[in-house]
């Protein structure tokens, strides 16, 4: 294999990432309605428990495919250039216990900054409500908590971040967090998913493992689902939850500070800084923001504007 420069390698890697991101966008926007259609074919009564079970199971499978296919597509598109696989070593310590509330608190703070004192991550649609049956609680856990936590981490940290790290850790963290934020496809979620992406990405780099991010992501989703369940219960004040969110945001800043103190006193498997001249990349921005990557960003932003206009 002929040696290529770090700049050329970054450009090709970015193109491969852009191709996989466009595939993810197309899959989610064209195939994600199929589970409900399939469930309707089996169980025409949309109010029945059977319809919801079938729809939830089909949606879980579709969610997995919409992230696994882009992951595989990246591996194919990146042929001929150096690429890395996700780190799966199980590493955790007390610092991880600080990062979990830090991510949740930071996200709440960014939601408040965005003018929305509420949790929107994977929330229910307007007028929707959770079914109280035990089987639906289990299926909600699988579809809304477990599947996104594992497969989003596999793709965004184990694929995108992992393969951008050789070209500069800071830039890789920002780029992967931006991709994670754009993935959610709306303006309400952009700020706090970007912030969460930065912290979870930092955990991936420090621990050199995808598992801390999965644990953080899973706990974060679980809190959001628990809040949605409580909000749909009678007698629970939304104003009370707004106060809890504000308190959690303040607590998140405290836990970020505590983690920073912890990080200074403890050695991690990885580091967030690059050694001088380590990456060898001379021009980062132009080689990262290739036309393919820009095309993906434009598609997402146009879709977000469209959804904002027609949801008014």
NUMAR-205802 format. One line per 8 residues: their letters; for each residue x, y, z of C-alpha. Coordinates in nm, 4 decimals. Layout:
% NUMAR-205802
a	X:Y:Z  ...
END
This chain:
% NUMAR-205802
xxxxxxxx	0.0000:0.0000:0.0000  0.1403:0.3366:-0.1036  0.1968:0.5718:0.1897  -0.0299:0.8767:0.1984  0.0160:1.2017:0.3857  -0.1745:1.2700:0.7100  -0.3685:1.5476:0.5338  -0.4775:1.3147:0.2548
xxxxxxxx	-0.5591:1.0409:0.5050  -0.7779:1.2835:0.7042  -0.9568:1.3954:0.3879  -1.0340:1.0370:0.2861  -1.1425:0.9479:0.6379  -1.3752:1.2508:0.6446  -1.5241:1.1501:0.3101  -1.5878:0.7980:0.4392
xxxxxxxx	-1.7501:0.9405:0.7536  -1.9585:1.1785:0.5421  -2.0806:0.8930:0.3218  -2.1812:0.6900:0.6262  -2.3574:0.9911:0.7841  -2.5571:1.0560:0.4669  -2.6539:0.6872:0.4641  -2.7679:0.7175:0.8281
xxxxxxxx	-2.9736:1.0277:0.7396  -3.1392:0.8578:0.4421  -3.2109:0.5376:0.6345  -3.3711:0.7140:0.9298  -3.5799:0.9408:0.7086  -3.7013:0.6773:0.4615  -3.7259:0.3526:0.6555  -3.8191:0.4556:1.0052
xxxxxxxx	-4.1921:0.4663:0.9325  -4.1887:0.1021:0.8207  -4.2192:-0.0520:1.1709  -4.5556:0.1167:1.2304  -4.6768:0.0129:0.8854  -4.5680:-0.3455:0.9494  -4.7312:-0.3464:1.2932  -5.0515:-0.2085:1.1387
xxxxxxxx	-5.0545:-0.4919:0.8847  -5.0379:-0.7447:1.1692  -5.2632:-0.5627:1.4170  -5.4947:-0.3027:1.2550  -5.6165:-0.1763:1.5936  -5.3663:0.1012:1.6693  -5.4886:0.1254:2.0296  -5.4194:-0.2401:2.1052
xxxxxxxx	-5.1306:-0.3597:2.3172  -5.0310:-0.6024:2.0423  -4.9901:-0.3155:1.7940  -4.7636:-0.1248:2.0338  -4.5541:-0.4336:2.1117  -4.5063:-0.5134:1.7431  -4.4283:-0.1497:1.6612  -4.1757:-0.1199:1.9445
xxxxxxxx	-3.9944:-0.4418:1.8522  -3.9823:-0.3508:1.4818  -3.8631:0.0010:1.5668  -3.5807:-0.1395:1.7803  -3.4627:-0.3593:1.4930  -3.4866:-0.0681:1.2491  -3.2913:0.1595:1.4850  -3.0123:-0.0953:1.5036
xxxxxxxx	-2.9981:-0.1336:1.1252  -2.9978:0.2442:1.0706  -2.6742:0.2698:1.2723  -2.5049:-0.0620:1.1933  -2.5348:-0.0167:0.8158  -2.3562:0.3238:0.8220  -2.0905:0.1708:1.0507  -2.0262:-0.1056:0.7959
xxxxxxxx	-2.0467:0.1419:0.5077  -1.7715:0.3507:0.6690  -1.5459:0.0445:0.6852  -1.6073:-0.0174:0.3151  -1.5643:0.3478:0.2102  -1.2428:0.3766:0.4145  -1.0625:0.0985:0.2307  -0.7014:0.1845:0.1588
xxxxxxxx	-0.6598:0.4253:0.4511  -0.5640:0.3584:0.8138  -0.8712:0.2956:1.0294  -0.9321:0.1866:1.3861  -1.1896:-0.0329:1.5573  -1.3801:0.0555:1.8760  -1.2049:0.0004:2.2075  -1.4077:-0.2487:2.4140
xxxxxxxx	-1.1875:-0.2937:2.7204  -1.3960:-0.2628:3.0369  -1.2420:0.0227:3.2363  -1.4214:0.2228:3.5036  -1.3412:0.4014:3.8286  -1.4836:0.6631:4.0639  -1.4412:0.9255:3.7906  -1.7146:0.7568:3.5888
xxxxxxxx	-1.9564:0.8029:3.8788  -1.8824:1.1757:3.8584  -1.9275:1.1897:3.4811  -2.2783:1.0407:3.4835  -2.4415:1.3304:3.6784  -2.2069:1.5747:3.5030  -2.3478:1.4809:3.1604  -2.7072:1.4910:3.2864
xxxxxxxx	-2.6551:1.8258:3.4581  -2.4714:1.9859:3.1671  -2.7488:1.8769:2.9327  -3.0152:2.0302:3.1570  -2.8183:2.3533:3.1706  -2.7915:2.3723:2.7921  -3.1619:2.2984:2.7571  -3.2367:2.5915:2.9873
xxxxxxxx	-3.0018:2.8145:2.7887  -3.1931:2.7127:2.4783  -3.5076:2.8441:2.6461  -3.6690:2.5040:2.6895  -3.6916:2.4005:3.0566  -3.7707:2.0400:2.9753  -3.6049:1.7209:2.8570  -3.6461:1.6557:2.4853
xxxxxxxx	-3.4070:1.3668:2.4319  -3.6131:1.0814:2.2925  -3.9251:1.2285:2.4491  -4.2750:1.1268:2.3554  -4.4605:1.3043:2.0765  -4.7211:1.5694:2.1668  -5.0305:1.4021:2.3022  -4.8601:1.0640:2.3391
xxxxxxxx	-4.8528:0.8721:2.6639  -4.6707:0.5681:2.7925  -4.8568:0.2438:2.8415  -4.8370:0.1252:3.2014  -4.8235:-0.2477:3.1176  -4.5064:-0.4170:3.2379  -4.4284:-0.5500:2.8905  -4.4422:-0.1985:2.7446
xxxxxxxx	-4.2145:-0.0651:3.0175  -3.9624:-0.3345:2.9226  -3.9969:-0.2584:2.5508  -3.9619:0.1155:2.6149  -3.6422:0.0396:2.8058  -3.5069:-0.1607:2.5112  -3.6080:0.0855:2.2391  -3.5558:0.4198:2.4114
xxxxxxxx	-3.2770:0.3426:2.6587  -3.0716:0.0349:2.5715  -3.0580:0.0320:2.1900  -2.9669:0.4018:2.1438  -2.7095:0.3906:2.4245  -2.5200:0.0969:2.2763  -2.5500:0.1554:1.9034  -2.5140:0.5354:1.9063
xxxxxxxx	-2.1957:0.4935:2.1096  -2.0732:0.2228:1.8747  -2.1186:0.4529:1.5758  -2.0397:0.8027:1.7033  -1.7611:0.7208:1.9477  -1.6436:0.3792:1.8319  -1.6417:0.4706:1.4629  -1.6390:0.8474:1.4015
xxxxxxxx	-1.4422:0.9663:1.7051  -1.2067:0.6680:1.7060  -1.1067:0.7243:1.3431  -1.0608:1.1002:1.3807  -0.8428:1.0761:1.6937  -0.5154:1.0157:1.5047  -0.5552:1.3601:1.3437  -0.5953:1.5591:1.6672
xxxxxxxx	-0.7925:1.4753:1.9797  -0.9506:1.8163:2.0426  -1.0711:1.8519:1.6858  -1.1907:1.4907:1.6847  -1.3958:1.5479:2.0000  -1.5589:1.8607:1.8569  -1.6275:1.7010:1.5178  -1.7775:1.3816:1.6618
xxxxxxxx	-1.9899:1.5808:1.9093  -2.1183:1.7963:1.6221  -2.2067:1.4833:1.4220  -2.3861:1.3435:1.7292  -2.5825:1.6680:1.7685  -2.6756:1.6830:1.3992  -2.7879:1.3203:1.4157  -3.0790:1.4215:1.6404
xxxxxxxx	-3.2073:1.6387:1.3579  -3.3689:1.9319:1.5374  -3.2661:2.2633:1.6906  -3.4138:2.1922:2.0346  -3.1687:1.9097:2.0930  -2.8568:2.0480:1.9267  -2.6974:2.2354:2.2178  -2.7295:1.9745:2.4858
xxxxxxxx	-2.6529:1.6743:2.2638  -2.3387:1.8577:2.1520  -2.2369:1.9154:2.5148  -2.3174:1.5553:2.6070  -2.1216:1.4375:2.3025  -1.8150:1.6283:2.4186  -1.8214:1.4785:2.7683  -1.8990:1.1246:2.6532
xxxxxxxx	-1.6283:1.1568:2.3874  -1.3826:1.2699:2.6533  -1.4734:0.9606:2.8566  -1.4006:0.7438:2.5514  -1.0589:0.9041:2.5043  -0.9630:0.8987:2.8731  -1.0731:0.5426:2.9440  -0.9860:0.4063:2.5983
xxxxxxxx	-1.3097:0.2120:2.6064  -1.6597:0.2441:2.4669  -1.8205:0.1032:2.7840  -1.8006:0.4154:3.0042  -1.9829:0.6105:2.7323  -2.2474:0.3397:2.7017  -2.3031:0.3446:3.0782  -2.3291:0.7262:3.0851
xxxxxxxx	-2.5593:0.7294:2.7812  -2.7782:0.4533:2.9253  -2.8192:0.6322:3.2603  -2.8945:0.9581:3.0792  -3.1653:0.7972:2.8642  -3.3076:0.6153:3.1644  -3.3491:0.9420:3.3548  -3.5255:1.0978:3.0561
xxxxxxxx	-3.7654:0.8034:3.0235  -3.8351:0.7993:3.3976  -3.9168:1.1690:3.3829  -4.1506:1.1154:3.0890  -4.3318:0.8416:3.2793  -4.3709:1.0678:3.5823  -4.4853:1.3623:3.3704  -4.7638:1.1442:3.2304
xxxxxxxx	-4.8861:1.0565:3.5793  -5.1709:1.2513:3.7346  -5.0864:1.4927:4.0140  -4.7274:1.5580:3.9042  -4.6541:1.9255:3.8438  -4.4423:2.0143:3.5402  -4.3264:2.3223:3.7272  -4.1784:2.0923:3.9901
xxxxxxxx	-3.9787:1.9137:3.7226  -3.8559:2.2465:3.5888  -3.7154:2.3272:3.9324  -3.5578:1.9824:3.9511  -3.3989:2.0372:3.6065  -3.2551:2.3708:3.7188  -3.1141:2.2114:4.0350  -2.9719:1.9265:3.8288
xxxxxxxx	-2.8075:2.1750:3.5936  -2.6338:2.3445:3.8872  -2.5339:2.0050:4.0228  -2.3947:1.9093:3.6825  -2.1539:2.2020:3.6887  -2.0418:2.0929:4.0342  -1.9793:1.7373:3.9167  -1.7823:1.8638:3.6153
xxxxxxxx	-1.5618:2.0576:3.8565  -1.5255:1.7507:4.0821  -1.4306:1.5358:3.7830  -1.1704:1.7925:3.6734  -1.0187:1.7777:4.0235  -1.0313:1.3985:4.0172  -0.8672:1.3892:3.6736  -0.5727:1.5983:3.7956
xxxxxxxx	-0.4996:1.3535:4.0748  -0.5520:1.0250:3.8902  -0.3934:0.8706:3.5846  -0.6200:0.7522:3.3026  -0.5354:0.5037:3.0276  -0.5635:0.7871:2.7742  -0.5018:1.1603:2.7558  -0.6966:1.4468:2.5987
xxxxxxxx	-0.3871:1.6241:2.4658  -0.1689:1.5510:2.1642  0.2064:1.5481:2.1755  0.3625:1.8332:1.9683  0.3679:1.7345:1.6022  0.2017:1.3987:1.6774  -0.0737:1.4174:1.4166  0.1315:1.5467:1.1249
xxxxxxxx	-0.1768:1.7254:0.9853  -0.0971:2.0695:0.8447  -0.4444:2.1860:0.7308  -0.7255:2.0443:0.9423  -1.0443:2.2343:0.8606  -1.0394:2.1994:0.4824  -0.9547:1.8298:0.4984  -1.2239:1.7599:0.7572
xxxxxxxx	-1.5053:1.9693:0.6087  -1.5078:1.7972:0.2721  -1.7982:1.8497:0.0275  -1.9468:1.5165:0.1411  -1.9473:1.6202:0.5077  -2.0894:1.9631:0.4219  -2.3630:1.7958:0.2158  -2.4651:1.5914:0.5193
xxxxxxxx	-2.4773:1.8997:0.7427  -2.6887:2.0872:0.4879  -2.9320:1.7953:0.4570  -2.9794:1.7806:0.8336  -3.0200:2.1569:0.8730  -3.2703:2.1784:0.5870  -3.4643:1.8904:0.7431  -3.4576:2.0622:1.0824
xxxxxxxx	-3.5883:2.3895:0.9322  -3.8604:2.1974:0.7468  -3.9688:2.0182:1.0643  -3.9656:2.3440:1.2615  -4.1872:2.5202:1.0085  -4.4416:2.2396:0.9761  -4.4561:2.1691:1.3497  -4.5737:2.5225:1.4287
END
